[in-house]
Amino acid sequence: MNHSQLNSYNSFNSNPIEEPPKLSWIILGAFILFVTAGTAAGVGSLVRPGYVLFSVFIAIFFYFKYPPFYVGFTWWIWFATPLISRIVDYRSGFDQSRFMLIAQYLVTLVCFYTFIKDLPKSYRQGGLPFIIAFIGLMYGFMIGLIKTTAFTAARSLLDWLVPIPFAFYLFMNWRSYPQFRKTIKQVFLWGVLFTGVYGIIQYLIAPEWDRFWLISTELTSFGDPEPLKIRVWSTMSSPGPFATMMMSGLLLLFTSTGPLTIPAAGAGYLTFLLTLVRTLWGCWFVGLLSMLSAIKPRLQMRLFMTILIMALCVVPLANMEPFGKVITTRLQSLTQLDKDDSANVRQEIYAEGVDKAVTNYLGSGIGNTFIVDKEGKLIPVVIDSGILDTFFTLGWFGAIPYLGGILLLFLKGFQFSEIRSDTFMAASRAVALGNFCALPGGSAMLGFSGVVLWSFLAIVMAAHKYHVHQRSIQNQLNQFY
């Protein structure tokens, strides 16, 4: 190794997260002030478009100037936008279009520039899974354009598409893995704490904006708009995405240290149970087993101690009233699924969906959620399974490459030896596996859940490439000295 290579090595390994200038904090402060003042004044017609434009502007600024902050800002937009939207609706009147929620998608798609620019050359760098998955989505989108309107197909494409460019961005910027790791750990630590505490408040007192939103949407599956009768969804749009976020954050907490870890875990596990999403409870357990089996024995002992301490804090909380009864009843239902109405309904939907999905070779297309019966009438299709929904929507020609891309990422992820010593890498794979296990019970590949699934698969890939590069540089250093 010559001196120029040594300088390159030192530069590569001494690249901490660069603190943004005061301008960045001024912009963020102005954003918060604008949303707060506009909401308090009840000018929703100004706040809604302003929130979207302002958030996209900040995302673009961070994307080009401070990539780790762009990643963190994107996660926070997903965490907080639904709550902000509900408060704006409460102050200004219910918005049936839910326009503010488009901010989450647009902020995430800011990195689409990287996707378009680097996708063709990514094949030689391990980007094949992203390429074939994107091809599968484009096939489904073309079918959707034929079978439904362009607007409907484009709107539905957002849910399918946004996870892939964001994950690809994390993968292609593998050199920034240490910075991304630090950012994601901090974001999910504070995210679990904030959303967990708010979830407890939501359950205990049912804030006015949450009650207003629940009444306006008429979503009976979220419980009643009264204290102690709400099925917690905290700051997010429904219990499912919130449970996904909380499951992921709680697994990542095992890699965190510091005074906030235990309070975050206490609030997080309690609200995770109050979501009453049994599927993701099981997925969390699968992820935990995956993490435990992946790391070195020394790290396993440390993880066992962390689990024990968290359990000592969480179990008493989950068993005391007013939380204990609702959680215990839901847990008991796991042993009586044959008598559970929701489980029986899901089984019926699944049984009907199998035939619709596997016989629909060409696919119904993205955005086309209807089939035509023998009398020529449009019948809405509900398939409560992500795997079957993929085959129904994308058809065999789209589903095989799309699911194949996910499986290829998993296949590679389970071959990496670095995971034994990198607990964050192990936790990221556990998060991805937990979300993948949720696919049979729901469309966990769409929207926020899809962002989580694809992003943490990409983080595992990025970590591997980073560690391989580190070993290569270290070998050259050994030869130099």
C-alpha positions in Angstrom: 0.0 0.0 0.0 1.4 3.4 -1.0 1.0 6.6 1.0 -1.9 7.8 -1.2 -3.8 4.6 -0.4 -3.0 5.0 3.3 -4.4 8.6 3.2 -7.5 7.3 1.4 -7.9 4.6 4.1 -7.6 7.2 6.9 -10.1 9.4 5.1 -12.5 6.6 4.6 -12.4 5.5 8.3 -12.5 8.9 9.9 -15.7 10.0 8.4 -18.0 10.8 11.3 -21.5 12.2 10.8 -20.9 15.8 9.8 -22.9 18.2 11.9 -25.2 20.3 9.7 -24.7 24.1 9.8 -27.0 26.4 11.6 -28.9 26.9 8.4 -30.2 23.3 8.6 -31.6 23.9 12.1 -33.1 27.2 11.1 -34.9 25.4 8.2 -36.1 22.7 10.5 -37.2 25.2 13.1 -39.0 27.2 10.5 -40.8 24.0 9.3 -41.9 23.2 12.9 -43.0 26.8 13.5 -45.0 27.0 10.2 -46.8 23.7 11.0 -47.5 24.7 14.6 -48.7 28.2 13.9 -50.8 27.2 10.9 -52.4 24.4 12.8 -53.2 26.6 15.8 -54.7 29.2 13.5 -56.8 26.5 11.8 -55.7 27.3 8.3 -55.6 23.8 7.0 -55.8 25.0 3.4 -52.4 26.5 3.9 -50.8 24.0 6.2 -51.5 20.9 4.1 -49.8 21.9 0.9 -47.2 23.9 2.8 -46.3 20.8 4.9 -45.8 18.7 1.8 -43.7 21.3 -0.1 -41.6 22.2 3.0 -40.9 18.5 3.9 -39.8 17.7 0.3 -37.6 20.8 0.2 -35.9 19.8 3.5 -35.5 16.2 2.2 -33.8 17.4 -1.0 -31.5 19.7 1.0 -30.4 16.9 3.3 -30.2 14.4 0.4 -27.5 16.4 -1.4 -25.8 17.9 1.7 -26.1 15.4 4.6 -27.2 11.9 3.5 -27.5 10.5 7.0 -29.8 13.3 8.0 -31.9 12.6 4.9 -32.3 9.0 6.1 -33.3 10.1 9.6 -35.7 12.8 8.3 -37.4 10.3 6.1 -38.0 7.9 9.0 -39.4 10.7 11.1 -41.7 11.9 8.4 -43.2 8.4 8.3 -43.5 8.3 12.1 -45.1 11.7 12.6 -47.0 12.8 9.5 -50.3 10.8 10.3 -50.5 12.4 13.8 -49.8 15.9 12.4 -52.5 15.3 9.7 -55.0 14.3 12.4 -54.3 17.4 14.5 -54.7 19.6 11.4 -58.0 17.9 10.5 -59.2 18.4 14.1 -58.4 22.1 13.9 -59.5 22.8 10.2 -62.0 20.1 9.3 -61.6 16.5 8.1 -59.8 16.1 4.8 -61.2 13.1 3.0 -58.3 13.0 0.5 -55.7 12.7 3.3 -53.5 14.9 1.2 -50.8 15.5 3.8 -49.9 11.8 3.8 -48.4 12.2 0.3 -45.4 13.9 2.0 -44.2 10.5 3.3 -44.0 9.1 -0.3 -42.5 12.2 -1.9 -39.8 12.5 0.8 -38.9 8.9 0.4 -38.8 9.2 -3.4 -36.3 12.1 -3.3 -33.6 9.3 -3.6 -35.2 8.1 -6.8 -32.5 10.1 -8.5 -29.9 7.7 -7.2 -32.1 4.8 -8.3 -32.4 5.9 -11.9 -28.7 7.0 -12.1 -27.1 3.9 -10.5 -29.6 1.0 -11.2 -28.1 0.1 -14.6 -24.6 -0.3 -13.3 -25.6 -1.9 -10.0 -25.7 -5.4 -11.4 -22.0 -5.9 -11.0 -22.2 -4.6 -7.4 -24.9 -7.0 -6.2 -27.9 -5.0 -7.2 -29.7 -7.7 -9.2 -32.5 -8.2 -6.6 -33.5 -4.5 -6.9 -33.4 -4.7 -10.7 -35.6 -7.7 -11.1 -38.0 -6.5 -8.4 -38.4 -3.2 -10.2 -39.0 -5.0 -13.5 -41.8 -7.0 -11.8 -43.4 -3.8 -10.5 -43.2 -2.1 -13.9 -45.0 -5.1 -15.4 -47.8 -4.9 -12.8 -48.0 -1.1 -13.4 -48.5 -1.6 -17.2 -51.2 -4.1 -16.5 -52.8 -1.6 -14.1 -52.7 1.1 -16.8 -54.6 -1.2 -19.1 -57.2 -2.3 -16.6 -57.8 0.8 -14.6 -57.2 4.6 -14.8 -53.8 6.1 -15.0 -54.4 8.1 -11.7 -55.5 5.0 -9.8 -52.6 2.9 -11.1 -50.1 5.7 -10.3 -51.5 6.3 -6.8 -51.3 2.6 -6.0 -47.8 2.3 -7.5 -46.5 4.6 -4.7 -47.2 1.9 -2.1 -45.4 -0.7 -4.1 -42.6 1.5 -5.4 -41.3 3.7 -2.6 -39.6 0.9 -0.6 -37.2 -0.1 -3.4 -35.5 3.2 -4.3 -35.0 4.0 -0.6 -33.5 0.6 0.1 -31.4 0.8 -3.1 -30.1 4.2 -1.8 -28.9 2.6 1.4 -27.3 -0.2 -0.5 -25.4 1.9 -3.0 -24.1 4.2 -0.2 -22.6 1.3 1.7 -19.5 3.4 2.5 -21.7 5.5 4.8 -22.9 2.4 6.7 -21.4 3.5 10.0 -23.2 6.9 9.7 -26.4 5.2 8.6 -26.2 2.7 11.5 -25.8 5.5 14.1 -28.6 7.6 12.6 -31.0 4.7 12.4 -30.3 3.5 15.9 -30.9 7.0 17.2 -34.0 7.6 15.2 -35.6 4.3 16.3 -34.6 4.8 19.9 -36.3 8.2 20.1 -39.1 6.9 17.8 -40.0 4.0 20.1 -39.8 6.3 23.1 -42.0 9.1 21.6 -44.5 6.9 19.9 -44.7 4.6 22.8 -45.4 7.3 25.3 -48.0 8.9 23.0 -49.6 5.4 22.5 -50.1 5.1 26.2 -51.6 8.6 26.3 -53.8 7.7 23.4 -55.1 4.6 25.1 -55.7 6.3 28.5 -57.3 9.6 27.5 -58.1 9.3 23.8 -57.1 12.8 22.6 -59.7 14.9 20.9 -58.0 14.8 17.5 -57.8 11.0 17.6 -61.4 10.7 18.5 -62.4 13.1 15.8 -60.5 11.2 13.2 -61.9 7.8 14.4 -65.4 9.1 14.2 -64.8 10.8 10.8 -63.3 7.7 9.2 -65.8 5.3 10.8 -63.1 2.7 11.2 -64.7 0.3 13.8 -61.7 -2.0 13.7 -59.6 0.6 15.6 -61.9 0.4 18.7 -64.3 2.9 20.1 -63.4 6.7 20.4 -63.2 6.5 24.1 -60.5 6.1 26.7 -59.4 2.5 27.4 -61.4 1.3 24.3 -59.0 2.3 21.6 -56.8 -0.2 19.7 -53.6 1.8 19.8 -52.0 3.1 16.6 -50.1 6.0 18.3 -48.7 8.6 15.9 -49.2 6.5 12.8 -52.2 5.8 10.5 -53.3 2.4 11.8 -52.3 -0.4 14.3 -50.6 -2.5 11.6 -47.9 0.0 10.5 -47.5 1.2 14.1 -46.9 -2.4 15.2 -44.5 -2.9 12.3 -42.5 0.2 13.4 -42.6 -0.9 17.1 -41.6 -4.5 16.4 -38.6 -3.2 14.3 -37.6 -0.6 16.9 -37.8 -3.0 19.8 -35.5 -5.4 18.0 -33.1 -2.5 17.3 -33.2 -1.5 21.0 -31.2 -4.6 21.8 -28.2 -2.9 20.1 -28.6 0.4 22.0 -27.1 1.5 25.3 -27.8 4.5 27.4 -30.3 5.9 29.9 -33.2 6.1 27.4 -33.1 2.4 26.4 -35.1 1.0 29.3 -37.8 3.7 29.4 -38.1 3.4 25.6 -38.5 -0.4 25.9 -41.1 -0.1 28.7 -43.3 2.3 26.7 -42.6 0.5 23.5 -43.5 -3.1 24.6 -46.6 -1.9 26.4 -48.0 -0.1 23.3 -46.8 -2.9 21.1 -49.1 -5.2 23.1 -51.9 -2.6 23.0 -51.9 -2.6 19.2 -53.4 -6.1 19.6 -51.7 -7.2 16.3 -51.0 -10.8 17.1 -49.2 -11.6 13.8 -46.5 -9.1 14.6 -46.1 -10.3 18.1 -45.1 -13.6 16.6 -42.9 -11.9 14.0 -41.1 -10.1 16.8 -40.4 -13.5 18.4 -39.1 -14.9 15.1 -36.8 -11.9 14.7 -35.5 -12.3 18.3 -34.7 -16.0 17.7 -32.9 -15.1 14.5 -30.8 -12.4 16.2 -29.9 -14.7 19.1 -28.8 -17.5 16.9 -26.7 -15.3 14.7 -24.3 -13.5 17.1 -21.3 -14.8 19.0 -21.9 -16.5 22.4 -20.3 -13.5 24.3 -22.8 -11.2 22.6 -25.6 -13.7 23.2 -25.0 -13.5 27.0 -25.2 -9.7 26.8 -28.4 -9.9 24.9 -29.9 -12.4 27.4 -29.2 -10.0 30.2 -30.8 -7.1 28.2 -33.9 -9.2 27.6 -34.1 -10.1 31.3 -33.8 -6.5 32.4 -36.4 -5.4 29.9 -38.8 -8.2 30.9 -38.5 -7.2 34.6 -39.6 -3.7 33.6 -42.3 -4.6 31.1 -44.1 -7.6 32.6 -45.4 -5.7 35.6 -46.6 -2.9 33.4 -48.5 -5.2 31.0 -50.2 -7.0 33.9 -51.4 -3.9 35.8 -54.8 -2.3 35.1 -56.0 -0.7 33.0 -53.7 -2.5 30.6 -53.7 -6.1 31.9 -57.2 -7.3 31.0 -57.2 -6.3 27.3 -53.7 -7.6 26.8 -54.4 -10.9 28.6 -57.6 -11.5 26.7 -55.8 -11.0 23.4 -53.0 -13.3 24.4 -55.4 -16.0 25.5 -57.1 -15.8 22.0 -53.8 -17.3 20.5 -54.7 -20.6 22.1 -58.3 -20.4 20.9 -58.0 -19.4 17.2 -60.9 -21.7 16.2 -63.2 -19.5 18.3 -61.7 -16.2 17.2 -63.9 -14.3 14.7 -61.1 -12.3 13.1 -59.0 -15.4 12.6 -62.0 -17.3 11.1 -62.7 -14.4 8.7 -59.1 -14.2 7.7 -59.1 -18.0 7.0 -62.1 -17.6 4.7 -60.6 -14.7 2.9 -57.3 -16.5 2.5 -59.1 -19.7 1.2 -61.0 -17.6 -1.4 -57.9 -15.6 -2.3 -55.7 -18.6 -3.1 -57.8 -19.5 -6.2 -58.1 -15.9 -7.4 -54.4 -15.3 -7.0 -52.8 -18.5 -8.5 -55.2 -18.6 -11.5 -54.7 -15.0 -12.4 -51.6 -15.6 -14.5 -51.3 -12.2 -16.1 -52.3 -10.3 -13.0 -55.0 -7.7 -12.3 -52.5 -4.9 -12.3 -51.4 -2.4 -9.7 -54.4 -0.3 -8.7 -57.0 -2.7 -10.0 -58.6 -4.2 -6.9 -61.6 -5.6 -8.7 -62.5 -8.7 -10.8 -65.3 -9.1 -13.2 -67.9 -11.7 -12.4 -69.9 -13.8 -14.9 -72.5 -11.1 -15.1 -69.9 -8.4 -16.0 -70.1 -6.7 -12.5 -67.0 -5.4 -10.8 -66.4 -7.2 -7.4 -63.9 -5.8 -5.0 -61.2 -8.3 -4.0 -59.9 -8.6 -0.5 -56.8 -10.9 -0.1 -55.5 -10.7 3.4 -52.1 -12.0 2.4 -49.1 -10.2 1.0 -47.9 -13.2 -1.0 -51.3 -13.9 -2.5 -51.8 -10.2 -3.1 -48.6 -10.0 -5.0 -49.6 -12.9 -7.3 -53.1 -11.4 -7.7 -51.8 -7.9 -8.5 -48.6 -8.6 -10.4 -49.5 -12.0 -11.9 -46.9 -14.7 -12.3 -44.8 -12.6 -14.7 -44.5 -9.8 -12.1 -44.7 -11.7 -8.8 -41.9 -14.1 -9.5 -39.2 -11.5 -10.1 -40.6 -9.2 -7.3 -40.6 -11.9 -4.7 -37.5 -13.4 -6.2 -35.7 -10.1 -5.5 -36.7 -10.3 -1.8 -35.6 -13.9 -1.5 -32.3 -13.2 -3.2 -31.6 -10.6 -0.6 -32.4 -13.0 2.2 -30.3 -15.7 0.6 -27.3 -13.5 0.6 -28.1 -12.1 4.0 -28.0 -15.5 5.6 -24.5 -16.2 4.1 -22.7 -13.2 5.7 -20.3 -14.2 8.5 -19.9 -10.6 9.7 -23.3 -10.8 11.3 -21.8 -12.7 14.2 -19.8 -9.7 15.4 -22.0 -6.8 14.2 -25.1 -6.8 16.4 -26.7 -4.0 14.4 -26.4 -6.1 11.3 -27.9 -9.1 13.1 -30.7 -6.9 14.4 -31.4 -5.5 10.9 -31.6 -9.0 9.4 -34.0 -9.9 12.3 -36.2 -6.9 11.5 -36.3 -7.8 7.8 -37.1 -11.5 8.7 -39.8 -10.5 11.1 -41.5 -8.3 8.5 -41.2 -11.0 5.9 -42.9 -13.4 8.2 -45.8 -11.0 8.3 -46.5 -11.4 4.6 -48.8 -14.4 4.9 -51.0 -12.3 7.2 -51.1 -9.0 5.4 -49.6 -6.8 2.7 -46.4 -6.1 4.5 -44.6 -5.2 1.3 -46.6 -2.0 0.8 -46.1 1.5 2.1 -44.3 1.9 5.4 -44.1 -1.8 6.1 -42.5 -2.3 2.7 -40.0 0.5 3.4 -39.0 -1.3 6.6 -38.7 -4.7 5.0 -36.7 -3.6 2.0 -34.6 -1.0 3.9 -33.3 -3.4 6.5 -32.5 -6.0 3.9 -30.5 -3.3 2.1 -28.7 -2.3 5.4 -27.6 -5.9 5.8 -26.2 -5.9 2.2 -24.5 -2.5 2.8 -22.9 -3.7 6.1 -21.5 -6.7 4.3 -19.9 -4.6 1.6 -18.5 -2.2 4.2 -17.0 -5.0 6.2 -15.5 -6.7 3.1 -13.9 -3.4 2.2 -12.6 -2.9 5.7 -10.9 -6.4 5.6 -9.4 -5.7 2.2 -7.9 -2.4 3.4 -6.7 -4.0 6.6 -4.9 -6.7 4.7 -3.2 -4.1 2.6 -2.2 -2.2 5.8 -0.7 -5.4 7.2 1.4 -5.8 4.1 2.4 -2.2 4.2 3.7 -2.4 7.7 
